[in-house]
């Protein structure tokens, strides 16, 4: 596929670069690396799902499954990296807050030992509010999808 105006992509980005874009830290950092980031367009990232994740102790004993809300959170964090990098906000302390989650669907359980591929694209981009569409997959099979809206804001003071 050729384009009239090629766009430079970034990637791969390691976890240090992810942590420079996001305020999240263990155990809430759910993006381990970025495979490709096309500014103003899309991101493909990876979450390595391991049995050591704390939530697997209770969700569910004997049948560990990653909670759907955390899959959506992983997609949102990938979107946060996309927004911060696209808008040139890395290192500014700006935060990306959820405003809405729409059309979330869960198609396949996410179990320990998989690489969860997070693909997110801008649907609408403004200076303070962005809309995204995201898909999480395992070995090319759709595990979850959602659309969501986020606000870019200063961190709370105090």
C-alpha positions as a Markdown table, in Angstrom:
| # | Residue | x | y | z |
|---|---|---|---|---|
| 1 | Unk | 0.0 | 0.0 | 0.0 |
| 2 | Unk | 1.6 | 3.3 | -1.1 |
| 3 | Unk | 0.7 | 6.7 | 0.3 |
| 4 | Unk | 1.0 | 10.1 | -1.3 |
| 5 | Unk | 2.4 | 11.5 | 2.0 |
| 6 | Unk | 4.4 | 8.9 | 3.9 |
| 7 | Unk | 4.3 | 9.2 | 7.6 |
| 8 | Unk | 7.4 | 8.4 | 9.7 |
| 9 | Unk | 6.7 | 5.8 | 12.3 |
| 10 | Unk | 8.4 | 5.3 | 15.7 |
| 11 | Unk | 9.3 | 2.0 | 17.2 |
| 12 | Unk | 10.0 | -0.2 | 18.7 |
| 13 | Unk | 9.9 | 1.7 | 22.0 |
| 14 | Unk | 11.0 | 0.0 | 25.1 |
| 15 | Unk | 9.4 | 0.1 | 28.6 |
| 16 | Unk | 11.5 | 3.1 | 29.6 |
| 17 | Unk | 10.1 | 5.2 | 26.7 |
| 18 | Unk | 6.6 | 4.0 | 27.6 |
| 19 | Unk | 7.2 | 5.1 | 31.2 |
| 20 | Unk | 8.4 | 8.5 | 30.0 |
| 21 | Unk | 5.0 | 8.9 | 28.3 |
| 22 | Unk | 2.8 | 7.5 | 31.1 |
| 23 | Unk | 2.6 | 8.1 | 34.8 |
| 24 | Unk | 1.6 | 4.5 | 35.5 |
| 25 | Unk | 4.0 | 2.2 | 37.3 |
| 26 | Unk | 3.9 | -1.4 | 38.6 |
| 27 | Unk | 1.4 | -3.0 | 39.1 |
| 28 | Unk | -0.7 | -0.7 | 37.0 |
| 29 | Unk | 1.6 | -0.3 | 34.0 |
| 30 | Unk | 0.0 | -2.5 | 31.4 |
| 31 | Unk | 2.0 | -1.7 | 28.3 |
| 32 | Unk | 5.4 | -3.4 | 28.1 |
| 33 | Unk | 6.6 | -2.2 | 24.7 |
| 34 | Unk | 5.5 | -0.3 | 21.6 |
| 35 | Unk | 6.1 | -2.1 | 18.3 |
| 36 | Unk | 5.0 | 0.8 | 16.1 |
| 37 | Unk | 3.7 | 4.3 | 16.6 |
| 38 | Unk | 2.5 | 6.4 | 13.7 |
| 39 | Unk | 2.1 | 9.9 | 15.2 |
| 40 | Unk | -1.4 | 11.3 | 14.8 |
| 41 | Unk | -2.7 | 8.0 | 13.5 |
| 42 | Unk | -2.1 | 4.7 | 15.4 |
| 43 | Unk | -0.1 | 2.5 | 17.8 |
| 44 | Unk | 0.6 | -1.2 | 18.1 |
| 45 | Unk | 1.8 | -2.2 | 21.6 |
| 46 | Unk | 2.3 | -5.4 | 23.6 |
| 47 | Unk | 1.3 | -6.4 | 27.1 |
| 48 | Unk | 3.1 | -9.6 | 28.2 |
| 49 | Unk | 0.5 | -11.3 | 30.4 |
| 50 | Unk | 2.2 | -13.4 | 33.0 |
| 51 | Unk | 1.0 | -15.7 | 35.8 |
| 52 | Unk | 2.7 | -13.3 | 38.3 |
| 53 | Unk | 0.1 | -10.6 | 37.7 |
| 54 | Unk | -1.6 | -10.0 | 41.1 |
| 55 | Unk | -5.1 | -10.1 | 39.8 |
| 56 | Unk | -4.7 | -13.7 | 38.8 |
| 57 | Unk | -4.8 | -14.8 | 42.4 |
| 58 | Unk | -8.5 | -14.0 | 42.7 |
| 59 | Unk | -9.6 | -13.8 | 39.0 |
| 60 | Unk | -10.1 | -16.8 | 39.0 |
| 61 | Unk | -8.5 | -19.4 | 41.3 |
| 62 | Unk | -8.0 | -22.5 | 39.1 |
| 63 | Unk | -8.9 | -20.6 | 35.9 |
| 64 | Unk | -6.9 | -17.4 | 35.7 |
| 65 | Unk | -8.4 | -14.9 | 33.3 |
| 66 | Unk | -7.3 | -11.2 | 32.8 |
| 67 | Unk | -10.2 | -9.0 | 33.9 |
| 68 | Unk | -11.9 | -7.2 | 31.0 |
| 69 | Unk | -11.6 | -3.8 | 32.6 |
| 70 | Unk | -7.8 | -4.3 | 32.7 |
| 71 | Unk | -7.8 | -5.2 | 29.0 |
| 72 | Unk | -9.6 | -1.9 | 28.3 |
| 73 | Unk | -7.2 | -0.1 | 30.6 |
| 74 | Unk | -4.2 | -1.6 | 28.6 |
| 75 | Unk | -5.8 | -0.3 | 25.4 |
| 76 | Unk | -6.3 | 3.1 | 27.1 |
| 77 | Unk | -2.7 | 3.2 | 28.2 |
| 78 | Unk | -1.6 | 2.5 | 24.6 |
| 79 | Unk | -3.8 | 5.3 | 23.5 |
| 80 | Unk | -2.2 | 7.5 | 26.2 |
| 81 | Unk | 1.2 | 6.8 | 24.7 |
| 82 | Unk | -0.1 | 7.6 | 21.2 |
| 83 | Unk | -1.7 | 10.9 | 22.4 |
| 84 | Unk | 1.3 | 12.0 | 24.4 |
| 85 | Unk | 3.8 | 11.2 | 21.6 |
| 86 | Unk | 1.5 | 12.7 | 18.9 |
| 87 | Unk | 0.9 | 15.9 | 20.8 |
| 88 | Unk | 4.5 | 16.4 | 21.9 |
| 89 | Unk | 3.6 | 16.1 | 25.6 |
| 90 | Unk | 6.2 | 13.7 | 26.8 |
| 91 | Unk | 7.9 | 15.0 | 30.0 |
| 92 | Unk | 5.2 | 17.7 | 30.5 |
| 93 | Unk | 3.4 | 15.9 | 33.3 |
| 94 | Unk | 0.1 | 16.0 | 31.4 |
| 95 | Unk | -2.2 | 13.1 | 32.1 |
| 96 | Unk | -4.7 | 11.3 | 29.9 |
| 97 | Unk | -8.0 | 10.6 | 31.7 |
| 98 | Unk | -10.8 | 8.3 | 30.6 |
| 99 | Unk | -14.0 | 10.2 | 29.9 |
| 100 | Unk | -16.1 | 7.4 | 28.2 |
| 101 | Unk | -15.9 | 3.8 | 27.2 |
| 102 | Unk | -18.3 | 2.7 | 24.4 |
| 103 | Unk | -19.0 | -0.6 | 22.6 |
| 104 | Unk | -16.7 | -2.7 | 24.7 |
| 105 | Unk | -16.9 | -6.3 | 23.6 |
| 106 | Unk | -14.9 | -9.3 | 25.0 |
| 107 | Unk | -14.5 | -12.1 | 22.5 |
| 108 | Unk | -11.8 | -14.4 | 23.9 |
| 109 | Unk | -10.4 | -15.0 | 27.5 |
| 110 | Unk | -6.9 | -13.6 | 28.1 |
| 111 | Unk | -4.9 | -16.1 | 30.0 |
| 112 | Unk | -1.4 | -16.1 | 31.5 |
| 113 | Unk | 1.5 | -16.7 | 29.1 |
| 114 | Unk | 0.2 | -14.7 | 26.1 |
| 115 | Unk | 1.4 | -11.6 | 24.4 |
| 116 | Unk | -1.6 | -9.3 | 24.2 |
| 117 | Unk | -1.3 | -7.1 | 21.1 |
| 118 | Unk | -2.9 | -3.7 | 21.6 |
| 119 | Unk | -3.9 | -1.7 | 18.5 |
| 120 | Unk | -5.3 | 1.7 | 18.9 |
| 121 | Unk | -6.1 | 4.4 | 16.4 |
| 122 | Unk | -7.3 | 8.0 | 16.6 |
| 123 | Unk | -10.9 | 8.5 | 15.7 |
| 124 | Unk | -10.8 | 12.2 | 16.5 |
| 125 | Unk | -8.0 | 14.3 | 17.8 |
| 126 | Unk | -8.3 | 17.7 | 19.5 |
| 127 | Unk | -5.9 | 19.5 | 21.8 |
| 128 | Unk | -7.7 | 18.4 | 25.0 |
| 129 | Unk | -10.2 | 15.6 | 24.0 |
| 130 | Unk | -9.4 | 12.6 | 21.8 |
| 131 | Unk | -11.5 | 9.6 | 20.7 |
| 132 | Unk | -10.0 | 6.2 | 20.0 |
| 133 | Unk | -10.9 | 2.8 | 18.7 |
| 134 | Unk | -8.9 | -0.1 | 20.1 |
| 135 | Unk | -8.5 | -3.8 | 19.6 |
| 136 | Unk | -6.7 | -6.4 | 21.7 |
| 137 | Unk | -5.7 | -9.7 | 20.1 |
| 138 | Unk | -3.8 | -12.8 | 20.8 |
| 139 | Unk | -2.0 | -14.5 | 17.8 |
| 140 | Unk | -4.2 | -12.6 | 15.4 |
| 141 | Unk | -7.5 | -13.6 | 17.2 |
| 142 | Unk | -9.6 | -10.7 | 18.5 |
| 143 | Unk | -9.9 | -10.9 | 22.4 |
| 144 | Unk | -11.5 | -7.5 | 23.0 |
| 145 | Unk | -12.4 | -4.2 | 21.4 |
| 146 | Unk | -13.7 | -0.8 | 22.6 |
| 147 | Unk | -14.1 | 2.8 | 21.6 |
| 148 | Unk | -13.2 | 5.3 | 24.2 |
| 149 | Unk | -12.8 | 9.1 | 24.8 |
| 150 | Unk | -10.0 | 10.6 | 26.9 |
| 151 | Unk | -9.2 | 14.1 | 28.2 |
| 152 | Unk | -5.7 | 15.5 | 28.4 |
| 153 | Unk | -5.2 | 17.5 | 31.5 |
| 154 | Unk | -2.8 | 18.7 | 34.1 |
| 155 | Unk | -2.3 | 16.4 | 37.1 |
| 156 | Unk | -4.2 | 17.2 | 40.3 |
| 157 | Unk | -2.4 | 19.6 | 42.5 |
| 158 | Unk | -1.4 | 18.8 | 46.1 |
